[in-house]
Amino acid sequence: MSTYSIVWFRNDLRVHDHKPLTRAVTAGHPVIALYIFDPYDYSDLSYGFIKTGPHRAQFIQESLEDLRRNLAELGVPLLIRYKDPKDAFLEMSCDFTIDGVYLHEEIASEEQQTEGRVRKALPGVPFYVDHGHNLFPPEDLPFSTWDVPDTFSQFRKRIEKNGGTPPKAIAPPQAAVKAELPNKIEEGKIPDAAALGMEIERKKPRYHGGSTAAKQRLRDYIFTKDRLRVYKETRNGMLLEDDSSKFSPYLANGNLSPRVVYEQIQHYEKNYTKNKSTYMLYFELLWRDYFHLVHRKYGGRLFYRTGLNGLEIPWKTNQEHLQAWMDGRTGYPLVDAAMRELKQTGFMSNRARQNVASFFTKNLGLDWRIGAAWFESQLVDYDVSSNYGNWLYIAGVGNDAVSFRAFNVEKQAQDYDPDGDYLRYWLPELRELPVPWIFKPGEMGMIEQEQYGVQLGEDYPFPIVDLYESMREMKKAFEEASK
Ligand SMILES: Cc1cc2nc3c(=O)[nH]c(=O)nc-3n(C[C@H](O)[C@H](O)[C@H](O)COP(=O)(O)OP(=O)(O)OC[C@H]3O[C@@H](n4cnc5c(N)ncnc54)[C@H](O)[C@@H]3O)c2cc1C
């Protein structure tokens, strides 16, 4: 039987800055790349919606098409399987000898359990695991996992005091001798949405998956459009493509290494401008690293109802409110616009995410884990640590130094969308409303409703809760729980 090295791709769909791939290519045996669609990832979560929704599913498919092309140039075939990963590996081990499995480390328990079952099925096969999702590998940090600071600001200061420079990204490996597949082995088709059990048409995506698209976006945003220069001023915008970098789908699915982003920021600073904006993008990448480290430190507690601080908040159950939030029909335009954007595109700006998560937990008082699970299902840039870490933080059960923090969604809309353009874009029924009614349609009387052609309760819902009353109630619940 022939012998092969396997590179197991998961959330690292690229060939640059990919240590496992480079190691496998230099190990000497022909290399086969493998990506497994685990049916579990396409099943319903306990809250009744699918774990990987159509937007991310499509992004992953596109990323794999691109990865297959890029690997082919290196002489490495990409096998695609749709089954339990343990069975996929077992099947392969019957067809050829596996010299070793090369992969990036995943810190989430589900991925670790799956990996554990694969290892058990392949006794004697060595696994070579590298760290590769962050700017800083754990061994380069000035503290151990257990001592990761409990606030971001302490973390950032420690990193910067230590130099603040991540290791260099590594280039793609040199082309290897083309690996010929054993006779009966097929590469396998990349399944489309229908094969994954989803009824969607392949539509023009807002973000096209793959490393090639990622590099194009990196070049466009920083150099061609010169947007890094003003990132600090524009990053809170919610409507426009270039308000923020939109690197997140590429970082989350591993199309782009954060170290490559870091190096391009450095390049821009050296050759063009170094200012508060260039620093701010690095600062945001540090937030990403931070949430990954919090996950590493707290493990499964990231998913506890009581969060990291053990607060027993009496979260409510209300199916109608949950549905209204998911559908963007709460009667609060900022929440509704953002939730419809999420459902239709799989993306939402950071400002909008903070607001809808705050509304979910501090106004509706619903269990934060359900909101986080809906994001997990819908987001094209879903990243387990960033998603659950941010949700914990906004819900007030994570590592936020402030005891009760809530966003006033009406005021936030006025501050960050002063002309109401974002609201009108996603809420066609409110398009005729001028400022200030666009921010508070629920307060319109009969005359305004007639004037602007919006009948409350028919065309657009009345607010489902009182903004201030509901916030007061939740504040009280937090005070009680903290006693
Ligand atoms: C409730 C909630 C859930 C979130 N879920 C996710 C998620 O699943 N995946 C995800 O990548 N981000 C998540 N974020 C963080 C943030 O909203 C997105 O990273 C950002 O909106 C992506 O847009 P961008 O790439 O244009 O960001 P930019 O502003 O251009 O930032 C550059 C990069 O920095 C990182 N970053 C920025 N802010 C954060 C942050 N608060 N936490 C972690 N990383 C950050 C991202 O990788 C981002 O691509 C969440 C935030 C909130 C409030």
The ligand as a MOL file (V3000), in Angstrom:
LIG
                    3D

  0  0  0     0  0            999 V3000
M  V30 BEGIN CTAB
M  V30 COUNTS 53 58 0 0 0
M  V30 BEGIN ATOM
M  V30 1 C -22.5990 39.9490 19.8160 0
M  V30 2 C -21.3790 39.9270 18.9220 0
M  V30 3 C -21.0550 38.7700 18.2230 0
M  V30 4 C -19.9070 38.7320 17.4110 0
M  V30 5 N -19.6100 37.5800 16.7280 0
M  V30 6 C -18.4850 37.5230 15.9600 0
M  V30 7 C -18.1300 36.3380 15.2670 0
M  V30 8 O -18.8050 35.2920 15.3580 0
M  V30 9 N -17.0210 36.3750 14.4780 0
M  V30 10 C -16.2340 37.4930 14.3700 0
M  V30 11 O -15.2340 37.4720 13.6440 0
M  V30 12 N -16.5330 38.6110 15.0530 0
M  V30 13 C -17.6290 38.6670 15.8410 0
M  V30 14 N -17.9330 39.8290 16.5020 0
M  V30 15 C -16.9670 40.9470 16.4660 0
M  V30 16 C -17.2030 42.0130 15.3880 0
M  V30 17 O -18.5300 42.4300 15.3990 0
M  V30 18 C -16.8290 41.5400 13.9910 0
M  V30 19 O -15.5490 40.9570 13.9910 0
M  V30 20 C -16.8030 42.7390 13.0250 0
M  V30 21 O -18.0510 43.3700 13.0010 0
M  V30 22 C -16.4230 42.2680 11.6530 0
M  V30 23 O -16.4140 43.3130 10.7270 0
M  V30 24 P -15.0490 43.8370 10.1230 0
M  V30 25 O -14.2100 42.7050 9.6740 0
M  V30 26 O -15.3800 44.8740 9.1400 0
M  V30 27 O -14.3880 44.4650 11.4330 0
M  V30 28 P -13.2490 45.5550 11.5970 0
M  V30 29 O -13.7880 46.6290 12.4470 0
M  V30 30 O -12.6620 45.9390 10.3230 0
M  V30 31 O -12.1760 44.7840 12.5000 0
M  V30 32 C -11.0780 44.0440 11.9510 0
M  V30 33 C -11.0540 42.6490 12.5100 0
M  V30 34 O -10.8290 42.6700 13.9170 0
M  V30 35 C -11.5500 41.6160 14.5430 0
M  V30 36 N -12.5130 42.1840 15.4930 0
M  V30 37 C -13.0340 43.4260 15.4870 0
M  V30 38 N -13.8410 43.5880 16.5510 0
M  V30 39 C -13.8270 42.4340 17.2310 0
M  V30 40 C -14.4540 41.9840 18.4210 0
M  V30 41 N -15.2790 42.7650 19.1420 0
M  V30 42 N -14.2450 40.7080 18.8080 0
M  V30 43 C -13.4270 39.9030 18.1220 0
M  V30 44 N -12.7920 40.2820 16.9950 0
M  V30 45 C -12.9890 41.5300 16.5560 0
M  V30 46 C -12.2810 40.8740 13.4390 0
M  V30 47 O -11.5230 39.7630 13.0550 0
M  V30 48 C -12.3520 41.9020 12.3220 0
M  V30 49 O -12.4180 41.3280 11.0510 0
M  V30 50 C -19.0870 39.8780 17.3230 0
M  V30 51 C -19.4230 41.0400 18.0300 0
M  V30 52 C -20.5540 41.0630 18.8090 0
M  V30 53 C -20.8940 42.3270 19.5500 0
M  V30 END ATOM
M  V30 BEGIN BOND
M  V30 1 1 1 2
M  V30 2 1 2 3
M  V30 3 2 2 52
M  V30 4 2 3 4
M  V30 5 1 4 5
M  V30 6 1 4 50
M  V30 7 2 5 6
M  V30 8 1 6 7
M  V30 9 1 6 13
M  V30 10 2 7 8
M  V30 11 1 7 9
M  V30 12 1 9 10
M  V30 13 2 10 11
M  V30 14 1 10 12
M  V30 15 2 12 13
M  V30 16 1 13 14
M  V30 17 1 14 15
M  V30 18 1 14 50
M  V30 19 1 15 16
M  V30 20 1 16 17
M  V30 21 1 16 18
M  V30 22 1 18 19
M  V30 23 1 18 20
M  V30 24 1 20 21
M  V30 25 1 20 22
M  V30 26 1 22 23
M  V30 27 1 23 24
M  V30 28 2 24 25
M  V30 29 1 24 26
M  V30 30 1 24 27
M  V30 31 1 27 28
M  V30 32 2 28 29
M  V30 33 1 28 30
M  V30 34 1 28 31
M  V30 35 1 31 32
M  V30 36 1 32 33
M  V30 37 1 33 34
M  V30 38 1 33 48
M  V30 39 1 34 35
M  V30 40 1 35 36
M  V30 41 1 35 46
M  V30 42 1 36 37
M  V30 43 1 36 45
M  V30 44 2 37 38
M  V30 45 1 38 39
M  V30 46 1 39 40
M  V30 47 2 39 45
M  V30 48 1 40 41
M  V30 49 2 40 42
M  V30 50 1 42 43
M  V30 51 2 43 44
M  V30 52 1 44 45
M  V30 53 1 46 47
M  V30 54 1 46 48
M  V30 55 1 48 49
M  V30 56 2 50 51
M  V30 57 1 51 52
M  V30 58 1 52 53
M  V30 END BOND
M  V30 END CTAB
M  END
